[in-house]
Amino acid sequence: MTVSPDTPAKQARRTGLPLGWLGLLPFALFALLFLILPTMNIVVGAFQTPDGSLTFQNIANLFQPSILSAYWISIRISFATALLGCVIGFGIAAAVTLGNLPAGLRGPVMTFSGVASNFAGVPLSFAFIATLGRLGLVTVLLREWFGINLYSLGFNLLSFWGLTLVYLFFQIPLMVLIVTPALDGLRREWREASDILGATGAQYWRMVALPILTPTLLGTFALLFANSFGAVATAYALTGSSLSIVPIVLFAQIRGDVLQDPHLGYALAFGMIVVTGIANGLYVWLRAKTERWTV
Amino acid sequence: MKPKLWSWLVFLIGFAYFALPLIGTLEFSLRKRRGEYSLDAYAWVFEDPQFRETFGYSVVMALLTIVFGMLLVVPTAYWVRLKYPRLRPLFEFITLLPLVIPPIVIVFGYIRLYNTSSFLPMTGTTFGTNMLLMFGYVTLSLPYMYRAVDTGLRTIDVRTLTEAAQSLGAGWVTIIGRIILPNVLIAVMSGAFVTFAIVIGEFVLAALLNRPAFGPYMQLIGANRAYEPAALAVIAFAITWFCIGLMQLASRMTPQSRAKRS
């Protein structure tokens, strides 16, 4: 834009303009006070001693066996639920979009996915206790009808695989919600063109469809990873404090149950920001790369 | 074309995985009376004064969150579209941050930043803590609220409407309250229902700020009762289903999706 002498039109427009930034002030203030500053407070605190001077000791303190193992189990659970969520969710989305199921199924599947992806937290853990707990419906029926005792076979809801099974209840639907539009974006012409050129179904998927979908799939994987990494309520209601995953350790720390050093809490939280930040940064980046395919 | 076998197989396995916990919960919630099905667990829940208090508290919180979120987001999204379109990516990024930063970290920051010895001692009084919790919920709902409103604004010609209103002598409050808001109301509603579903069962913020909300109540019942948690889960699931159903209805009614489908 060039600076030109004031035309009447410009003058008229200007009457509202100089204070235009005031319109953004409430939101900026809100975001600063309740999103940015609290987070900065944690990040800065992770590098401070109790009297306020700079230190890396808090971060270094994260590298003790109990905390490392908490991060490790959190990362493993998040990885497993993200991976299985992606694979199974992809399967369901593919069945609904490409598998020639009755058209009437699609609407209910999408609606249910919307509900189930929001049905996390405390009630979800109740649902699984009522189903696969020691007195749960499936546990009892398997024992009475087939003589299979899940718990004597080593199954436990309050374990790595138990938690993974529970988390999948909101991970799979999230994948279905995200990947269905992407599958719709695969154009029929691409399939027909590859058929005409003599490609098999497997070749079409390996050389055409999957390369196009890869950024979406990887991006969704990152989103699911962060989604499960930050989840507290489900695990807490399910296991109490018995399973040491990072959010639970942090929750107990904030409540003042364990750990002596408050600044270790900052470092724990900072570690969580770093992990979910990386996962989501990946998501945003890959999302931008896919944009050109979703015509 | 005939349905493919594998697609039925995948669908049925998925169906079983999602249906069994729901059936299991429903069945479990009816088992309180020995030897027969009954609604005793539900009766216990509904008669529990704590249920009524915490549920009422969370409903009020959810409504306040929606109203405050609307007052914050609608004028901002409108203003950004009208005056600062170049800042849109920045606002989208900020409003997506609550998905990146885990809620437990955000509330940890609140507790440290607004404790009794800080510059803004919100946690010092019950009212202040309630406000802080509400602001926290607004923050959690930002990704859904902002996107819903921004999508709604895309379907109307913001500039023309504004200039038309201005030429008729309308001020900013009139423009936003009587022109823009009614036009994006359906979009706002779809954001509002998701917000309601999130707030009503939220646990971490309420537990760490020590407020008597529905989420911590459910957790408490889960730790102390046998059949009542299942009844609560059924109730919570019904609420979620209701909210998301209304949200989908609302988003189906927006002009933009109508145009897309035709």
Interface residues (C-beta under 8 A of the other chain):
Chain A: L17 G20 G23 L24 P26 F27 F30 A31 L33 F34 L35 L37 P38 T39 M40 N41 I42 G45 I88 G91 I92 A94 A95 V96 L98 G99 N100 L101 P102 L105 T111 F112 G114 V115 A116 N118 F119 G121 V122 P123 L124 S125 F126 A127 F128 I129 A130 T131 L132 L135 G136 L137 V138 L168 F169 I172 A226 F229 G230 V232 A233 Y236 A237 G240 P247 L250 F251 I254 R255 G265 A269 M272 I273 T276 G277 N280
Chain B: M1 K2 P3 K4 W6 S7 W8 V10 F11 G14 Y17 F18 L20 P21 L22 I23 G24 T25 E27 F28 S29 L72 V73 P75 T76 W79 V80 K83 Y84 L87 F91 I94 L97 P98 L99 V100 I101 P102 P103 I104 V105 I106 V107 F108 G109 Y110 I111 R112 L113 L120 F135 G136 V138 T139 L142 V194 A197 I198 G201 E202 F203 V204 A207 L208 G215 M218 Q219 G222 A223 P229 A230 L232 A233 A236 F237 T240 W241 C243 I244 G245 M247 Q248
